[in-house]
Amino acid sequence: MLEYITQGVGRSGFEEGRLPVLLHIERVQLEETEQSEHFHADYAELLFVQEGTCWVSVAGWQEAMQAGDFALCAAGQLHACWVEPEQQATVISCGVGHLLLRGREENCFLEQRERPIVHAGEGSKALEQLLASLMQAAQDPNGQSGEICSYLSAATVLLALRLQRAAAEQLEQARYSLGIRTQLYLDRHYTEPLTLDSIAQAMGVSKYHLDRVFLTGAGCTPNQYITRRRMARAQVLLASTDQSVQHIALQCGYNSYTYFTSVFRKTVGKSPSEYRRMIRGTTEPRKT
């Protein structure tokens, strides 16, 4: 006889072990182009894209979703799902009530700051299978189908949350990697004539995405980072060499002496010449 042992079983993910209740599950064919925004006051909803491509908005988030992606909509959250003209999509809508996840409000999948739209990748296959089993159980006239649906609903919710966390971690890692790659690129090329478009092209992303990601990670935009690096180099050259200010401007990536002087004054608080006199006046002995 084979013996199966489940390892790592801890406390339930639901408050007091209370399982959610399946309220509805159905396949919806999206063929309309108009967005119909709505909310459910007393239950949460999982929207799983089974076929095709559609758009979804949830509580201010709006993205395109393809087969295997899903969205988690809490009770009271405005959401909508629609397709582009002449497009179609099949979406599984699963509504659960009495959802009491640990540390969350009732009928709420996620914390407010968490991303409700999930690009699940390969993990979506298991979720689709669970939803298929749940749909089959919901259609079974057997008297025990309600209990089975509760267990399957609980499994569906927990798997969806696991996939959401994994996708969020993967996205965060990708953003971190993009930020580091961009910073290294700027450190190598900051004296060259760079634009946000050229930097984004080198990184292989849109300039809007790059600007947001870099700002989040570094606390400044790529253009601001370039300016800081240039000004730091200019300060070193002014303090340690006798090169002309115009020559230093060229070495720091500025063809215009006037513009360089303006940026330096705005950043450092003094003109390049004033900065040089100040530094040398405090670091070099006075000549008599």
LINKA-V175619 format. One record per residue. N is the residue number from 1. RES is the residue in one letter. SS is DSSP state (alpha for helix, beta for strand, coil for the rest). PHI is phi in whole degrees, -180 to 180 (* if undefined). D_CENTER is the distance of its C-alpha to the mean C-alpha in Angstrom with 1 decimal. Layout:
n/res/ss/phi/d_center
N/RES/SS/PHI/D_CENTER
N/RES/SS/PHI/D_CENTER
This chain:
n/res/ss/phi/d_center
1/M/coil/*/48.1
2/L/coil/-82/44.5
3/E/coil/-118/42.7
4/Y/coil/-104/39.0
5/I/coil/-120/37.4
6/T/coil/-89/34.0
7/Q/coil/-105/32.5
8/G/coil/72/30.0
9/V/coil/-80/30.5
10/G/coil/-111/29.6
11/R/coil/-71/29.6
12/S/coil/-64/28.2
13/G/coil/-78/24.7
14/F/beta/-111/26.4
15/E/alpha/-58/28.5
16/E/alpha/55/32.1
17/G/alpha/68/31.3
18/R/coil/-78/31.4
19/L/coil/-84/29.9
20/P/coil/-70/28.3
21/V/beta/-113/30.5
22/L/beta/-74/29.8
23/L/beta/-101/30.6
24/H/beta/-162/30.0
25/I/beta/-150/28.6
26/E/beta/-158/29.2
27/R/beta/-91/28.3
28/V/beta/-119/27.6
29/Q/beta/-92/28.4
30/L/beta/-91/26.3
31/E/coil/-131/28.7
32/E/coil/-83/28.5
33/T/coil/-95/26.6
34/E/coil/-83/26.5
35/Q/coil/-82/23.7
36/S/coil/-117/25.0
37/E/coil/-85/22.9
38/H/beta/-157/24.2
39/F/coil/-149/23.6
40/H/coil/-117/25.4
41/A/coil/-74/27.1
42/D/coil/-126/28.1
43/Y/coil/-157/25.8
44/A/beta/-98/22.2
45/E/beta/-136/21.3
46/L/beta/-107/19.5
47/L/beta/-113/19.2
48/F/beta/-113/19.3
49/V/beta/-83/19.8
50/Q/beta/-91/22.9
51/E/beta/-143/23.9
52/G/beta/80/23.0
53/T/beta/-132/20.1
54/C/beta/-145/19.2
55/W/beta/-111/17.0
56/V/beta/-139/15.7
57/S/beta/-127/14.8
58/V/beta/-140/14.3
59/A/coil/48/14.8
60/G/coil/97/13.4
61/W/beta/-85/10.5
62/Q/beta/-143/12.0
63/E/beta/-152/11.4
64/A/beta/-82/14.0
65/M/beta/-125/14.6
66/Q/beta/-121/17.2
67/A/coil/-52/19.5
68/G/coil/101/18.0
69/D/coil/-84/14.9
70/F/beta/-151/15.1
71/A/beta/-128/14.1
72/L/beta/-115/15.2
73/C/beta/-113/17.1
74/A/coil/-78/18.9
75/A/coil/-59/22.4
76/G/coil/85/22.7
77/Q/coil/-87/19.3
78/L/coil/-66/19.9
79/H/beta/-153/18.6
80/A/beta/-157/19.9
81/C/beta/-141/20.0
82/W/beta/-153/21.8
83/V/coil/-122/22.7
84/E/coil/-73/23.7
85/P/coil/-54/27.5
86/E/coil/66/29.5
87/Q/coil/-111/26.6
88/Q/coil/-138/26.6
89/A/beta/-155/24.4
90/T/beta/-110/25.2
91/V/beta/-122/23.1
92/I/beta/-92/24.1
93/S/beta/-102/24.0
94/C/beta/-126/24.5
95/G/beta/-104/25.4
96/V/beta/-127/26.1
97/G/beta/-112/27.9
98/H/coil/54/28.8
99/L/coil/-83/25.4
100/L/coil/-124/25.7
101/L/beta/-76/23.0
102/R/coil/-60/23.7
103/G/coil/77/22.3
104/R/coil/-122/21.0
105/E/coil/-70/22.9
106/E/coil/-62/24.9
107/N/coil/58/23.3
108/C/coil/-133/19.8
109/F/coil/-75/17.4
110/L/coil/-129/14.6
111/E/coil/-74/14.5
112/Q/coil/-59/13.7
113/R/coil/-82/10.6
114/E/coil/-80/9.0
115/R/coil/-77/7.0
116/P/coil/-88/10.3
117/I/beta/-103/9.7
118/V/beta/-122/10.1
119/H/coil/-98/10.9
120/A/coil/-83/13.5
121/G/alpha/66/15.5
122/E/alpha/-64/18.9
123/G/alpha/-65/18.3
124/S/alpha/-68/18.7
125/K/alpha/-62/22.4
126/A/alpha/-65/23.3
127/L/alpha/-67/21.6
128/E/alpha/-63/23.5
129/Q/alpha/-65/26.7
130/L/alpha/-63/26.3
131/L/alpha/-65/25.9
132/A/alpha/-65/29.0
133/S/alpha/-65/30.9
134/L/alpha/-66/30.0
135/M/alpha/-66/31.1
136/Q/alpha/-65/34.3
137/A/alpha/-66/35.1
138/A/alpha/-65/34.6
139/Q/coil/-91/37.2
140/D/coil/-80/39.7
141/P/coil/-75/42.6
142/N/coil/-58/43.3
143/G/coil/-65/43.6
144/Q/coil/-93/41.2
145/S/alpha/-64/38.3
146/G/alpha/-62/36.8
147/E/alpha/-67/36.5
148/I/alpha/-61/35.1
149/C/alpha/-63/32.5
150/S/alpha/-65/31.5
151/Y/alpha/-66/31.0
152/L/alpha/-67/29.1
153/S/alpha/-63/26.9
154/A/alpha/-62/26.2
155/A/alpha/-63/25.4
156/T/alpha/-63/23.1
157/V/alpha/-62/21.1
158/L/alpha/-66/21.0
159/L/alpha/-68/19.9
160/A/alpha/-60/17.2
161/L/alpha/-69/15.8
162/R/alpha/-64/16.3
163/L/alpha/-66/14.4
164/Q/alpha/-64/11.4
165/R/alpha/-64/11.6
166/A/alpha/-64/12.1
167/A/alpha/-66/9.2
168/A/alpha/-65/6.8
169/E/alpha/-66/9.2
170/Q/alpha/-65/9.3
171/L/alpha/-65/5.8
172/E/alpha/-64/6.5
173/Q/alpha/-65/9.9
174/A/alpha/-65/9.3
175/R/alpha/-65/7.8
176/Y/alpha/-62/10.8
177/S/alpha/-61/13.1
178/L/alpha/-63/12.4
179/G/alpha/-62/13.2
180/I/alpha/-67/16.2
181/R/alpha/-62/17.4
182/T/alpha/-66/17.3
183/Q/alpha/-63/19.2
184/L/alpha/-63/21.7
185/Y/alpha/-64/22.3
186/L/alpha/-67/22.9
187/D/alpha/-63/25.2
188/R/alpha/-84/27.2
189/H/alpha/-121/27.4
190/Y/coil/-65/27.3
191/T/coil/-86/30.9
192/E/coil/-91/30.5
193/P/coil/-74/30.0
194/L/coil/-103/26.2
195/T/coil/-129/24.1
196/L/alpha/-61/20.4
197/D/alpha/-63/21.2
198/S/alpha/-69/23.0
199/I/alpha/-67/20.4
200/A/alpha/-62/17.6
201/Q/alpha/-64/20.2
202/A/alpha/-65/20.9
203/M/alpha/-87/17.4
204/G/coil/78/17.1
205/V/coil/-136/14.1
206/S/coil/-75/14.4
207/K/alpha/-66/15.6
208/Y/alpha/-70/13.3
209/H/alpha/-65/10.1
210/L/alpha/-61/12.1
211/D/alpha/-60/13.3
212/R/alpha/-67/10.1
213/V/alpha/-65/8.9
214/F/alpha/-67/12.5
215/L/alpha/-62/13.2
216/T/alpha/-64/10.7
217/G/alpha/-82/12.3
218/A/alpha/-100/15.8
219/G/coil/82/16.4
220/C/coil/-153/17.8
221/T/coil/-80/17.3
222/P/alpha/-55/18.7
223/N/alpha/-65/21.9
224/Q/alpha/-67/22.4
225/Y/alpha/-64/22.0
226/I/alpha/-60/24.6
227/T/alpha/-61/26.9
228/R/alpha/-63/26.8
229/R/alpha/-65/27.6
230/R/alpha/-65/30.4
231/M/alpha/-67/31.9
232/A/alpha/-64/31.9
233/R/alpha/-66/33.8
234/A/alpha/-61/36.1
235/Q/alpha/-63/37.0
236/V/alpha/-64/37.9
237/L/alpha/-66/40.1
238/L/alpha/-66/41.7
239/A/alpha/-81/42.7
240/S/alpha/-112/43.8
241/T/coil/-132/45.4
242/D/coil/-105/48.0
243/Q/coil/-63/46.1
244/S/coil/-68/46.3
245/V/alpha/-61/43.4
246/Q/alpha/-64/43.2
247/H/alpha/-68/43.0
248/I/alpha/-64/40.2
249/A/alpha/-58/38.3
250/L/alpha/-64/38.5
251/Q/alpha/-66/37.4
252/C/coil/-95/34.3
253/G/coil/98/33.3
254/Y/coil/-113/35.1
255/N/coil/-80/37.9
256/S/coil/-101/38.9
257/Y/alpha/-62/40.7
258/T/alpha/-64/40.5
259/Y/alpha/-68/36.8
260/F/alpha/-58/36.3
261/T/alpha/-62/38.7
262/S/alpha/-66/36.8
263/V/alpha/-66/33.4
264/F/alpha/-62/35.1
265/R/alpha/-62/36.9
266/K/alpha/-65/33.8
267/T/alpha/-82/31.9
268/V/alpha/-95/34.7
269/G/coil/98/37.0
270/K/coil/-141/40.0
271/S/coil/-72/41.1
272/P/alpha/-56/41.1
273/S/alpha/-66/44.9
274/E/alpha/-63/44.8
275/Y/alpha/-64/42.2
276/R/alpha/-61/44.4
277/R/alpha/-63/47.5
278/M/alpha/-64/45.8
279/I/alpha/-65/44.5
280/R/alpha/-73/47.8
281/G/alpha/-72/49.8
282/T/alpha/-102/48.2
283/T/alpha/-111/48.0
284/E/coil/-115/51.2
285/P/coil/-67/54.7
286/R/coil/-69/56.6
287/K/coil/-88/59.4
288/T/coil/-110/62.8
